[in-house]
């Protein structure tokens, strides 16, 4: 059976919309799988020109969610580094050996 591009357009759109929803909820493994599957469909059908603008709009949403997640992760990593430095300074002031760091418990 010979399938045409039109046969796959609903599946391409579904995969793209699923990728957007997964990106919104931070499920990046699902985003990757959706784009992998969509890429295979686009390769085998020669593209989806009829849906091009719609797909690009959804792709921009995924990109925006990814960029937001990157900024958030960078901020969290900076915060973790600052906390680690403060804890190291506290250990030094208390003369706690570095090997005892696992035994230190900080309660908020």
N, CA, C and O of each residue as an XYZ file, in Angstrom:
432
protein
N       0.839     -1.189      0.000
C       0.000      0.000      0.000
C       0.881      1.250      0.000
O       1.793      1.360      0.819
N       0.629      2.157     -0.877
C       1.397      3.373     -0.999
C       0.704      4.485     -0.214
O      -0.434      4.852     -0.510
N       1.404      5.017      0.793
C       0.811      6.085      1.598
C       1.299      7.430      1.100
O       2.443      7.568      0.669
N       0.440      8.399      1.162
C       0.788      9.745      0.720
C       1.017     10.641      1.927
O       0.755     10.269      3.071
N       1.509     11.824      1.630
C       1.758     12.810      2.676
C       0.470     13.107      3.438
O       0.488     13.236      4.662
N      -0.641     13.216      2.725
C      -1.929     13.530      3.359
C      -2.334     12.463      4.368
O      -3.004     12.761      5.356
N      -1.930     11.223      4.120
C      -2.251     10.144      5.063
C      -1.567     10.356      6.409
O      -2.094      9.962      7.449
N      -0.383     10.985      6.384
C       0.402     11.144      7.607
C       0.233     12.511      8.273
O       0.696     12.700      9.398
N      -0.410     13.455      7.615
C      -0.528     14.795      8.186
C      -1.208     14.811      9.551
O      -0.747     15.531     10.436
N      -2.278     14.054      9.763
C      -2.871     14.060     11.109
C      -1.912     13.512     12.176
O      -1.891     14.007     13.303
N      -1.134     12.510     11.827
C      -0.170     11.940     12.781
C       0.977     12.908     13.050
O       1.445     13.015     14.184
N       1.429     13.605     12.026
C       2.489     14.606     12.201
C       1.995     15.717     13.119
O       2.720     16.153     14.013
N       0.779     16.172     12.906
C       0.203     17.215     13.758
C       0.035     16.711     15.188
O       0.322     17.439     16.139
N      -0.425     15.475     15.347
C      -0.620     14.908     16.685
C       0.702     14.804     17.427
O       0.781     15.140     18.609
N       1.738     14.341     16.740
C       3.049     14.228     17.378
C       3.580     15.595     17.812
O       4.170     15.733     18.884
N       3.362     16.597     16.968
C       3.837     17.941     17.296
C       3.082     18.508     18.491
O       3.686     19.102     19.384
N       1.770     18.327     18.513
C       0.965     18.815     19.643
C       1.317     18.068     20.924
O       1.335     18.660     22.003
N       1.594     16.786     20.811
C       2.012     16.009     21.981
C       3.353     16.522     22.497
O       3.571     16.596     23.706
N       4.246     16.875     21.583
C       5.547     17.427     21.980
C       5.378     18.741     22.741
O       6.074     18.987     23.725
N       4.455     19.580     22.284
C       4.200     20.852     22.973
C       3.692     20.594     24.390
O       4.177     21.202     25.344
N       2.732     19.710     24.528
C       2.182     19.396     25.850
C       3.251     18.795     26.762
O       3.332     19.133     27.943
N       4.057     17.915     26.214
C       5.128     17.303     27.007
C       6.150     18.351     27.435
O       6.656     18.304     28.556
N       6.454     19.294     26.549
C       7.395     20.360     26.895
C       6.836     21.230     28.013
O       7.573     21.652     28.905
N       5.531     21.499     27.964
C       4.903     22.305     29.020
C       5.056     21.654     30.389
O       5.196     22.339     31.402
N       5.028     20.325     30.408
C       5.112     19.625     31.688
C       6.518     19.115     31.979
O       6.727     18.393     32.954
N       7.483     19.487     31.140
C       8.865     19.123     31.399
C       9.197     17.666     31.123
O      10.174     17.148     31.663
N       8.418     17.004     30.306
C       8.669     15.599     29.963
C       9.501     15.543     28.678
O       8.992     15.229     27.601
N      10.786     15.854     28.820
C      11.648     16.035     27.663
C      11.913     14.733     26.922
O      12.188     14.762     25.722
N      11.838     13.600     27.597
C      12.010     12.327     26.899
C      10.871     12.104     25.902
O      11.088     11.558     24.820
N       9.670     12.523     26.265
C       8.532     12.399     25.348
C       8.676     13.377     24.187
O       8.358     13.038     23.047
N       9.152     14.585     24.469
C       9.387     15.572     23.407
C      10.363     14.998     22.380
O      10.130     15.070     21.174
N      11.445     14.434     22.874
C      12.460     13.867     21.977
C      11.868     12.753     21.122
O      12.104     12.697     19.916
N      11.100     11.867     21.750
C      10.509     10.753     21.001
C       9.514     11.247     19.954
O       9.476     10.725     18.840
N       8.712     12.246     20.304
C       7.752     12.796     19.338
C       8.467     13.380     18.129
O       8.054     13.150     16.993
N       9.547     14.142     18.366
C      10.278     14.727     17.253
C      10.999     13.661     16.441
O      11.122     13.788     15.223
N      11.472     12.625     17.097
C      12.112     11.527     16.375
C      11.093     10.858     15.443
O      11.371     10.630     14.265
N       9.915     10.548     15.986
C       8.867      9.906     15.188
C       8.382     10.827     14.065
O       8.156     10.386     12.938
N       8.228     12.099     14.391
C       7.780     13.057     13.386
C       8.812     13.187     12.269
O       8.457     13.285     11.095
N      10.076     13.188     12.640
C      11.139     13.279     11.645
C      11.103     12.118     10.670
O      11.295     12.293      9.466
N      10.856     10.935     11.202
C      10.757      9.753     10.330
C       9.600      9.908      9.358
O       9.741      9.630      8.167
N       8.453     10.352      9.867
C       7.291     10.551      8.986
C       7.562     11.617      7.928
O       7.196     11.447      6.765
N       8.193     12.702      8.323
C       8.484     13.768      7.368
C       9.474     13.307      6.305
O       9.358     13.686      5.140
N      10.454     12.485      6.704
C      11.410     11.956      5.731
C      10.728     11.041      4.718
O      11.006     11.107      3.521
N       9.843     10.197      5.206
C       9.223      9.215      4.309
C       8.153      9.825      3.414
O       7.841      9.272      2.360
N       7.588     10.960      3.822
C       6.519     11.566      3.025
C       6.987     12.780      2.239
O       6.235     13.320      1.428
N       8.219     13.213      2.469
C       8.715     14.373      1.742
C       8.281     15.697      2.340
O       8.355     16.723      1.665
N       7.840     15.706      3.563
C       7.461     16.942      4.231
C       5.971     17.142      4.276
O       5.202     16.401      3.663
N       5.581     18.151      5.010
C       4.159     18.467      5.155
C       3.970     19.947      4.868
O       3.756     20.748      5.779
N       4.050     20.296      3.609
C       4.001     21.709      3.219
C       2.694     22.370      3.631
O       2.681     23.549      3.984
N       1.594     21.623      3.590
C       0.301     22.200      3.943
C       0.261     22.625      5.406
O      -0.451     23.564      5.764
N       1.008     21.952      6.232
C       1.000     22.226      7.668
C       2.210     23.029      8.109
O       2.360     23.287      9.303
N       3.062     23.426      7.208
C       4.337     24.046      7.546
C       4.249     25.151      8.573
O       4.960     25.111      9.578
N       3.408     26.126      8.354
C       3.311     27.269      9.281
C       2.785     26.835     10.651
O       3.277     27.290     11.683
N       1.791     25.960     10.654
C       1.249     25.475     11.927
C       2.302     24.706     12.713
O       2.426     24.869     13.927
N       3.056     23.871     12.014
C       4.103     23.096     12.688
C       5.192     24.012     13.241
O       5.676     23.804     14.354
N       5.573     25.016     12.470
C       6.593     25.955     12.948
C       6.120     26.722     14.173
O       6.904     26.970     15.089
N       4.861     27.095     14.198
C       4.308     27.803     15.354
C       4.390     26.915     16.600
O       4.783     27.374     17.672
N       4.017     25.646     16.448
C       4.094     24.712     17.575
C       5.549     24.442     17.958
O       5.872     24.329     19.140
N       6.418     24.340     16.964
C       7.840     24.140     17.246
C       8.414     25.310     18.048
O       9.243     25.108     18.935
N       7.979     26.516     17.740
C       8.448     27.687     18.495
C       7.995     27.608     19.955
O       8.717     28.031     20.858
N       6.794     27.063     20.178
C       6.333     26.892     21.560
C       7.224     25.913     22.312
O       7.581     26.152     23.466
N       7.584     24.812     21.662
C       8.476     23.835     22.294
C       9.825     24.492     22.586
O      10.379     24.321     23.672
N      10.351     25.242     21.619
C      11.621     25.940     21.819
C      11.547     26.900     23.005
O      12.467     26.965     23.820
N      10.445     27.642     23.094
C      10.283     28.587     24.197
C      10.246     27.872     25.548
O      10.833     28.348     26.520
N       9.560     26.734     25.610
C       9.524     25.967     26.861
C      10.911     25.427     27.206
O      11.299     25.399     28.374
N      11.649     25.002     26.197
C      13.000     24.486     26.432
C      13.912     25.600     26.944
O      14.700     25.381     27.864
N      13.813     26.775     26.361
C      14.634     27.895     26.808
C      14.283     28.301     28.236
O      15.172     28.621     29.026
N      13.006     28.291     28.568
C      12.583     28.607     29.933
C      13.144     27.578     30.916
O      13.617     27.931     31.997
N      13.086     26.313     30.532
C      13.626     25.258     31.394
C      15.132     25.423     31.575
O      15.646     25.207     32.672
N      15.843     25.802     30.520
C      17.286     26.013     30.616
C      17.615     27.148     31.579
O      18.539     27.036     32.385
N      16.861     28.235     31.493
C      17.093     29.376     32.386
C      16.826     28.962     33.838
O      17.591     29.305     34.738
N      15.742     28.228     34.052
C      15.409     27.767     35.394
C      16.489     26.846     35.938
O      16.901     26.989     37.090
N      16.951     25.907     35.130
C      18.001     24.996     35.578
C      19.296     25.736     35.885
O      19.965     25.427     36.871
N      19.652     26.700     35.061
C      20.861     27.491     35.317
C      20.742     28.228     36.643
O      21.701     28.298     37.411
N      19.564     28.775     36.905
C      19.334     29.476     38.164
C      19.446     28.526     39.355
O      20.048     28.864     40.375
N      18.866     27.344     39.218
C      18.943     26.356     40.296
C      20.374     25.879     40.531
O      20.784     25.666     41.671
N      21.129     25.713     39.445
C      22.528     25.314     39.593
C      23.346     26.402     40.281
O      24.201     26.103     41.114
N      23.088     27.658     39.937
C      23.768     28.772     40.606
C      23.435     28.793     42.092
O      24.312     28.994     42.933
N      22.162     28.585     42.406
C      21.732     28.562     43.802
C      22.386     27.406     44.557
O      22.809     27.569     45.702
N      22.467     26.249     43.921
C      23.105     25.089     44.559
C      24.587     25.352     44.804
O      25.121     24.981     45.849
N      25.255     25.993     43.839
C      26.670     26.314     43.999
C      26.871     27.295     45.150
O      27.809     27.150     45.934
N      26.001     28.284     45.251
C      26.091     29.251     46.349
C      25.876     28.568     47.692
O      26.579     28.853     48.662
N      24.915     27.679     47.744
C      24.642     26.946     48.989
C      25.837     26.083     49.358
O      26.226     26.025     50.524
N      26.417     25.416     48.377
C      27.591     24.586     48.639
C      28.732     25.436     49.195
O      29.406     25.026     50.140
N      28.952     26.620     48.614
C      30.018     27.500     49.106
C      29.749     27.945     50.533
O      30.665     27.997     51.354
N      28.489     28.268     50.834
C      28.157     28.674     52.203
C      28.390     27.528     53.183
O      28.900     27.742     54.283
N      28.020     26.322     52.788
C      28.235     25.161     53.656
C      29.720     24.880     53.852
O      30.140     24.528     54.954
N      30.516     25.029     52.805
C      31.953     24.829     52.945
C      32.551     25.867     53.893
O      33.416     25.551     54.710
N      32.084     27.095     53.775
C      32.560     28.137     54.692
C      32.166     27.826     56.124
O      32.963     28.026     57.041
N      30.954     27.343     56.330
C      30.493     26.968     57.666
C      31.329     25.826     58.219
O      31.717     25.845     59.387
N      31.607     24.828     57.380
C      32.441     23.700     57.828
C      33.814     24.187     58.265
O      34.350     23.749     59.283
N      34.375     25.101     57.476
C      35.700     25.616     57.815
C      35.672     26.380     59.139
O      36.579     26.233     59.959
N      34.651     27.181     59.347
C      34.551     27.933     60.597
C      34.337     27.014     61.790
O      34.800     27.300     62.894
N      33.640     25.920     61.566
C      33.387     24.971     62.653
C      34.482     23.918     62.767
O      34.424     23.049     63.637
N      35.473     23.996     61.895
C      36.583     23.039     61.867
C      36.095     21.608     61.685
O      36.579     20.688     62.345
N      35.143     21.431     60.795
C      34.621     20.102     60.488
C      35.408     19.564     59.304
O      35.482     20.223     58.266
N      36.004     18.367     59.439
C      36.748     17.804     58.308
C      35.820     17.522     57.121
O      34.639     17.222     57.295
N      36.375     17.623     55.929
C      35.581     17.419     54.713
C      34.980     16.020     54.667
O      33.898     15.836     54.111
N      35.656     15.040     55.237
C      35.143     13.664     55.209
C      33.902     13.508     56.078
O      33.161     12.539     55.917
N      33.665     14.428     56.983
C      32.497     14.349     57.860
C      31.289     15.038     57.247
O      30.245     15.136     57.891
N      31.412     15.517     56.015
C      30.322     16.287     55.415
C      29.057     15.470     55.260
O      27.965     16.038     55.268
N      29.162     14.149     55.118
C      27.976     13.330     54.981
C      27.189     13.283     56.298
O      25.982     13.043     56.292
N      27.858     13.508     57.402
C      27.215     13.412     58.697
C      26.506     14.703     59.087
O      25.699     14.710     60.017
N      26.794     15.779     58.396
C      26.189     17.079     58.725
C      24.775     17.116     58.147
O      24.556     16.810     56.975
N      23.829     17.497     58.994
C      22.448     17.625     58.563
C      22.008     19.050     58.840
O      22.124     19.535     59.965
N      21.510     19.711     57.828
C      21.041     21.077     57.979
C      19.521     21.050     57.879
O      18.968     20.596     56.878
N      18.850     21.536     58.916
C      17.395     21.578     58.913
C      16.954     23.017     58.703
O      17.478     23.940     59.328
N      15.998     23.192     57.828
C      15.509     24.548     57.540
C      14.457     24.947     58.544
O      13.923     26.054     58.471
